[in-house]
Amino acid sequence: MKIKIICLGKTKERFVKIGIDKYVNRISKYINLEWKIVADTKLTSTNTIKLVKDQEADTIIKYISEDNYLVALDEKGKIASSKGFAKFLKRKMLGSKDIIFIIGGVYGLSKKVLELADLKLSFSQFTFTHQMIRLLLSEQLYRALTIIHGRSYHY
């Protein structure tokens, strides 16, 4: 079992990249984590936000299969505590399906992707940029793994 994070567009902010790298390095001691960064679609005068989201969905769907457990990060999703997230992750780690976290682009995720998700997860009622949520997910994955392994990071 491995964890994959699919996200749209490159991480642009240097401080976000540094933070993600820090947690990815720490996570690698516990689990195989793979990032798949796919090209985002630019909004132009000839396409709408819905069209952009649908085009991005078509790209994302190429990287998933029925053998995966899909978690879509969405502001309307279920909110969990860090300990609750750790329990969820531990249960899923016992299974054979790879877990894929999907982070939308500037405009969020298409209905196509949200309908495929096994779980819609929200990190807060606050809205975060799609760049920042990468860092937050990285930190929460690391936190969950330290909880699962009884390390002191969370406490």
C-alpha positions in Angstrom: 0.0 0.0 0.0 1.2 3.4 -0.8 -0.1 7.0 -0.7 -0.3 9.1 -3.8 -1.1 12.8 -3.9 -2.5 14.1 -7.2 -2.5 17.9 -7.5 -2.9 20.5 -10.3 -0.1 22.9 -11.2 3.3 23.4 -9.8 3.9 24.6 -6.2 4.9 28.2 -6.8 5.6 29.6 -3.3 9.1 28.8 -2.1 8.1 28.6 1.6 5.4 26.0 0.6 7.9 23.9 -1.3 10.4 24.0 1.6 7.6 22.9 4.1 6.4 20.1 1.8 10.0 18.8 1.3 10.5 18.8 5.1 7.4 16.7 5.7 7.9 14.4 2.7 11.4 13.6 4.0 9.9 12.7 7.4 7.0 10.7 5.9 9.4 8.6 3.8 10.6 6.9 7.1 7.1 5.4 7.5 5.5 5.0 4.1 5.9 5.2 0.3 4.5 8.6 -0.8 4.3 9.6 -4.4 3.3 13.0 -5.8 1.8 13.4 -9.2 1.7 17.0 -10.3 -0.5 17.4 -13.4 -0.8 20.5 -15.6 -3.6 22.8 -14.7 -5.9 24.4 -17.3 -5.9 28.2 -17.7 -9.1 30.1 -17.8 -9.4 32.0 -21.1 -12.1 34.1 -22.8 -13.3 30.9 -24.6 -13.7 28.5 -21.6 -15.7 28.7 -18.4 -14.7 27.7 -14.9 -16.8 24.5 -15.3 -15.0 23.7 -18.6 -11.6 24.2 -16.9 -12.6 21.9 -14.0 -13.9 19.3 -16.4 -10.7 19.3 -18.4 -8.6 19.0 -15.2 -10.9 16.1 -14.1 -10.2 14.3 -17.4 -6.5 14.6 -16.7 -6.8 13.5 -13.0 -8.9 10.5 -13.9 -6.1 9.1 -16.1 -4.0 8.6 -12.9 -6.6 6.7 -10.9 -8.0 3.2 -11.0 -10.8 1.2 -9.3 -8.0 -0.4 -7.1 -7.5 3.0 -5.4 -9.2 4.5 -2.4 -9.9 8.1 -3.5 -9.9 11.0 -1.0 -11.0 14.3 -2.6 -10.0 17.4 -0.6 -13.1 19.6 -0.8 -14.3 22.4 1.3 -17.7 20.7 1.7 -16.2 17.4 2.8 -16.1 15.7 6.2 -14.0 17.4 8.8 -11.8 15.1 11.0 -9.5 15.7 14.0 -5.8 14.7 13.6 -6.4 11.6 15.8 -9.5 10.7 13.7 -7.5 11.1 10.5 -4.8 8.9 12.0 -7.4 6.2 12.8 -8.7 6.4 9.2 -5.2 6.2 7.8 -4.3 3.2 9.9 -7.5 1.3 8.8 -6.7 2.0 5.2 -3.1 1.1 5.5 -4.2 -2.4 6.6 -6.0 -2.8 3.2 -4.5 -3.5 -0.2 -5.8 -0.4 -2.0 -3.5 2.5 -2.5 -4.8 5.8 -1.1 -5.0 8.7 -3.5 -5.5 12.2 -2.2 -6.7 14.6 -4.9 -6.2 18.4 -4.5 -8.0 20.5 -7.1 -6.7 23.6 -8.8 -7.5 27.2 -8.4 -11.2 26.5 -9.0 -11.5 23.3 -7.0 -12.5 19.9 -8.2 -15.0 19.0 -10.9 -18.2 17.1 -10.0 -16.8 14.2 -12.1 -13.9 13.8 -9.6 -16.0 14.4 -6.5 -18.5 11.7 -7.6 -15.6 9.2 -8.0 -14.3 9.9 -4.5 -14.7 7.3 -1.7 -14.3 10.2 0.8 -14.6 13.9 0.6 -12.4 15.5 3.2 -12.2 19.1 4.4 -9.4 20.4 6.5 -11.4 23.3 7.9 -14.3 25.6 7.3 -11.7 28.1 6.2 -10.8 28.2 2.6 -7.1 27.6 1.8 -5.3 28.0 -1.5 -4.6 24.8 -3.5 -0.9 25.5 -2.9 -1.3 25.8 0.9 -3.4 22.6 1.2 -0.5 20.7 -0.1 1.6 21.7 2.8 -1.3 21.1 5.3 -1.9 17.6 3.9 1.8 16.8 4.1 1.9 17.9 7.7 -1.2 16.0 8.6 0.0 12.9 7.0 3.2 13.1 9.0 1.3 13.8 12.1 -1.0 10.8 11.5 1.9 8.5 11.0 3.6 9.7 14.2 0.3 9.0 16.1 0.0 5.6 14.5 3.6 4.8 15.4 3.4 6.2 18.9 5.9 9.0 18.3 5.8 12.2 20.4 5.3 14.8 17.5 1.6 15.1 18.1 1.7 15.4 21.9 
